[in-house]
Structures are given as C-alpha cells and as structure tokens.
C-alpha cells in the first residue's frame, strides 16, 4: 500500500485547497489533475498537493493517485466519497465551525479504552457520514494535544521496548522522529478519523502534550529540561513533526509559496532532516520572531475570521520576564484583529489555553506568578506549585493577559466591531461558555468557549476543583486576595453561561449572518451524540440559554 496516512484536507478557500498525504516511498501524488512530488524527512515521505481551479461554493469529490495508481478512497470504505467544499459568496454568511482539544487515541487495551470512554470526534464523524453535505461543517479546529508524546498507550510502550538506542531515554515517552511518526499514524489512523480529516478543512495548533507536559511553563522549566541528555533530540523531533504533520497545512497556497523553509524542502531533494533540525533549533530558541518563523496563522471563513494563536511555543522569558507572546507576535495579532473590523461579522481567536479560566483558578494563577518572581524559598515554592498544578494559562502571564484583554476590548468596542468575538480553547479537561462584560459596554458579544477533552480521562479531583472555581463567593474572596498581592485590576468581568461540562465533548459554532450560537455535544454509551448545552451568543448578552444549558450551569 503506497498511502501510509491521509489524505488530510487542510486550508481551503474559494478556488484552492491543500491535500496532505504520507506515502510509503518517494512518489508523485495527484489530486484532481494537480500534482506534487513528495519530500523526505528522516526516511518518511510526504506531499502537499495544491489543488487549483476549483469553483467557488462548489462541492467536488476527489480521489488520490500515487504514481498513477488510485490509493484513495480505500476499496473497502463504507464512508461517502471525500469532497472539497470551497468557500464563496453563497457560503459567506452561514457556516459551521467544529472545535475541541485533547484527543487521546484508541488504545486497544479494553480497560484503558473503557476508562477513556467514547471518542466524541469518532461519533461526530459517524453521524456526519449519514448527513446531507449541506449540513457538514466548514472547518474543524483541533486546539491542542493532537498526540500525547508523554502519555503512551500500552501498545506504544511495547513498541518502544527494546528499540531504544540509549538507556538515557525515558521509558514511557517518545524521543525520536520515528517514534513521533508512529504516534501520528496511530492517532490519525482510525477509519472514522481518516475520513473526517479527508473531507472537512482542518486547522490545528499544538499544546504541551504534543511535545511534553508543561512545555515552556517557565524559564526554570526550560533550564531544567535542557539539562536532560535526551531533550535536544526530543524537542527537535517534536517541532519537526509538528511542522510536517500540523503546521504546513495551516498555511494558504500563497503563504506556502512564500515560505523559504518549505521551498527549500521541496526543492532540495534527498532527506531534508538536517535542514529541519536547524528550523527546530531556531523555533526553540528565537525570542522575537526576527527569523520569520511563526506558528500562529489566520483563516478567513466567509464573513468570519479565525486567528489561531501559538500560546505554547510562542512564549518567551527575556531577562526573567514572562510573556505568552513576544512583542512582535502581539503586534501581528493586533494587526490581524484590527484588520477584521472591515467586513467581518464574527472574530474567532483560537488559543489552546483558555484566556479566561474559572475566576478562582485565574486568581490563583495570578498570585502564583507574583510569588514566583521572588528569590529564595518563597519563589522556589511558587515555581514548584506552578509546575505541579499546571498554573500556566493566560492568567499566569499577567502582562500578556492584560494586553490580550485590552486588544479584545478595543476591537469589541470599535464602531465597526464584529457581532461576536469568541476565544476558542481547550486544555483544561472540562467545557464551558463564559460571557464577558467590559467596564465600558462593548458593541460585540464577547465569549470564552472551551471544549476539552474530545477523548480523554478526567481525573476525579478535577470535577470539584472546577466546580468550586466558578463559585461567585470564592471568586470575590480570591479576587480581593489577588489584588492585595499586587495583581492589577482587570478591565472586564466574566460570567459562566454553561458548564462546567465533564466528559468527552465536541463543540460547534453555528453562524448565520450576524447571529451565532455554540452547541456542545457528548457521546452516549451507544456512541450517539446528544446535545448537553446550546447557547445563543448574540443579541442579548448570553441571557437566552436553552433548558439543556440551564440544567448544567446551576
């Protein structure tokens, strides 16, 4: 079989589409008459086919041919044909965006699979295959932890046993590029996942588990991990595999053509691993984006705009300071957000980490950041707590939190503000919607929408912690505590309108003109999805909540 993985449908616009594939050997890949040669990375072969000449607002079935032989669809597939649904004026105002994060693969271990529960994305794909094409989503956003490099299935651990070149490598984590390749093949190899990725344009951003738990939590974390003898190989393999499997497909054809790293790869011939090692070192070390490597990106979805923020590798720690994004990245984000004031109805900001946590937890992270700045025992204890309790979200980067909040306020208050501004996030293993109220009322309805996990176990202690995190009384008390410890006043407040929802969840935005709603669904034991929350986002500052939502937000 010459097709190892894919096809994955990535960036799509009115007349073009990107198709990503992994093949067994070097080959020419053809889709709808458009062709691309594979490039080689560490003995593996990949191609990105830029499909051109499509018609706006069209639906076009496609096949994949490798060296002239059809390899997709698979001959025994029970799914509908894979299609490319282009954007255009007819689809500009009505569209669906599906999102979620934290998807652990099927493990083939009965006890672990029972613990993980039903995969929400698997269930969504099965239902989608039975629906008319005009009900399919226009984009799928995977908001982090597409693979778990530090939490391996029993099968993956067995595969590593006896294959390691060095006894220094951790037994239960991947280190090499070959091991990462195996992770992606496992995570994306289910028939349901292969089909939905072949048919719904998919945008992706990584979070810590794609590399390692707590990745880039702090300067102290980076100093400690860099002392590990296996880390340099690990971070290179993780960043190169992310660039190949996730990042490239986020780019438009024009951006790919202008990307010097990609152009060197496709023009070079031979194994480009040495070149990509240099890219990974650059991505891991640069602090201000001056070398042009950016993992944040933008997609235009009709009259909506998605701006995906790299809130993990984008972190910098200059001279003991802490920033979620460098100044140059913030300037880019500012430009993209203000550019959305011209003809955009809905602005979607993707961040693997929530901008707004349950208030009690947000206050705790703000206080911890202040304490960690101290020298001596107090600072060391705060750093240990930061890493042990994952206190590393936007609230734990105080200056960056304030700057992002100001950006959102400015856009939402502009005379040409979009109807909604929504921050879509994952990571925290529970789902919720929170409405934002600024001190000066904004023109936009502003929300934090979190969907996590798509498929993962939720430890029992998480539930009471997150329920308590939304307590109004505890919120007021911890807010006073944070202010006394030196945390600045915030320019807004936020109120939970649904959640916390626990369990495997998939969410979607339903957009129709200036109106939008968020729908959260969870799979039952029979693998059928059921709506657990349905929140109108526009027109009434979130007060119109369906009975399903009301029952979960008390």
C-alpha positions, 0 to 999 in steps of 0.5 A, a space after each residue: 500500500 503506497 498511502 501510509 496516512 491521509 489524505 488530510 484536507 487542510 486550508 481551503 478557500 474559494 478556488 484552492 485547497 491543500 491535500 496532505 498525504 504520507 506515502 510509503 516511498 518517494 512518489 508523485 501524488 495527484 489530486 484532481 489533475 494537480 500534482 506534487 512530488 513528495 519530500 523526505 524527512 528522516 526516511 518518511 515521505 510526504 506531499 502537499 498537493 495544491 489543488 487549483 481551479 476549483 469553483 467557488 461554493 462548489 462541492 467536488 469529490 476527489 480521489 488520490 493517485 500515487 504514481 498513477 495508481 488510485 490509493 484513495 478512497 480505500 476499496 473497502 470504505 463504507 464512508 461517502 466519497 471525500 469532497 472539497 467544499 470551497 468557500 464563496 459568496 453563497 457560503 459567506 454568511 452561514 457556516 459551521 465551525 467544529 472545535 475541541 482539544 485533547 484527543 487521546 487515541 484508541 488504545 486497544 487495551 479494553 480497560 484503558 479504552 473503557 476508562 477513556 470512554 467514547 471518542 466524541 470526534 469518532 461519533 461526530 464523524 459517524 453521524 456526519 457520514 449519514 448527513 446531507 453535505 449541506 449540513 457538514 461543517 466548514 472547518 474543524 479546529 483541533 486546539 491542542 494535544 493532537 498526540 500525547 508524546 508523554 502519555 503512551 498507550 500500552 501498545 506504544 510502550 511495547 513498541 518502544 521496548 527494546 528499540 531504544 538506542 540509549 538507556 538515557 531515554 525515558 521509558 514511557 515517552 517518545 524521543 525520536 522522529 520515528 517514534 513521533 511518526 508512529 504516534 501520528 499514524 496511530 492517532 490519525 489512523 482510525 477509519 472514522 478519523 481518516 475520513 473526517 480529516 479527508 473531507 472537512 478543512 482542518 486547522 490545528 495548533 499544538 499544546 504541551 502534550 504534543 511535545 511534553 507536559 508543561 512545555 515552556 511553563 517557565 524559564 526554570 522549566 526550560 533550564 531544567 529540561 535542557 539539562 536532560 541528555 535526551 531533550 535536544 533530540 526530543 524537542 527537535 523531533 517534536 517541532 519537526 513533526 509538528 511542522 510536517 504533520 500540523 503546521 504546513 497545512 495551516 498555511 494558504 497556497 500563497 503563504 506556502 509559496 512564500 515560505 523559504 523553509 518549505 521551498 527549500 524542502 521541496 526543492 532540495 531533494 534527498 532527506 531534508 532532516 538536517 535542514 529541519 533540525 536547524 528550523 527546530 533549533 531556531 523555533 526553540 530558541 528565537 525570542 522575537 520572531 526576527 527569523 520569520 518563523 511563526 506558528 500562529 496563522 489566520 483563516 478567513 471563513 466567509 464573513 468570519 475570521 479565525 486567528 489561531 494563536 501559538 500560546 505554547 511555543 510562542 512564549 518567551 522569558 527575556 531577562 526573567 520576564 514572562 510573556 505568552 507572546 513576544 512583542 512582535 507576535 502581539 503586534 501581528 495579532 493586533 494587526 490581524 484583529 484590527 484588520 477584521 473590523 472591515 467586513 467581518 461579522 464574527 472574530 474567532 481567536 483560537 488559543 489552546 489555553 483558555 484566556 479566561 479560566 474559572 475566576 478562582 483558578 485565574 486568581 490563583 494563577 495570578 498570585 502564583 506568578 507574583 510569588 514566583 518572581 521572588 528569590 529564595 524559598 518563597 519563589 522556589 515554592 511558587 515555581 514548584 506549585 506552578 509546575 505541579 498544578 499546571 498554573 500556566 494559562 493566560 492568567 499566569 502571564 499577567 502582562 500578556 493577559 492584560 494586553 490580550 484583554 485590552 486588544 479584545 476590548 478595543 476591537 469589541 468596542 470599535 464602531 465597526 466591531 464584529 457581532 461576536 468575538 469568541 476565544 476558542 480553547 481547550 486544555 483544561 479537561 472540562 467545557 464551558 461558555 463564559 460571557 464577558 462584560 467590559 467596564 465600558 459596554 462593548 458593541 460585540 458579544 464577547 465569549 470564552 468557549 472551551 471544549 476539552 477533552 474530545 477523548 480523554 480521562 478526567 481525573 476525579 479531583 478535577 470535577 470539584 476543583 472546577 466546580 468550586 472555581 466558578 463559585 461567585 463567593 470564592 471568586 470575590 474572596 480570591 479576587 480581593 486576595 489577588 489584588 492585595 498581592 499586587 495583581 492589577 485590576 482587570 478591565 472586564 468581568 466574566 460570567 459562566 453561561 454553561 458548564 462546567 461540562 465533564 466528559 468527552 465533548 465536541 463543540 460547534 459554532 453555528 453562524 448565520 449572518 450576524 447571529 451565532 450560537 455554540 452547541 456542545 455535544 457528548 457521546 452516549 454509551 451507544 456512541 450517539 451524540 446528544 446535545 448537553 448545552 446550546 447557547 445563543 451568543 448574540 443579541 442579548 448578552 448570553 441571557 437566552 440559554 436553552 433548558 439543556 444549558 440551564 440544567 448544567 450551569 446551576 
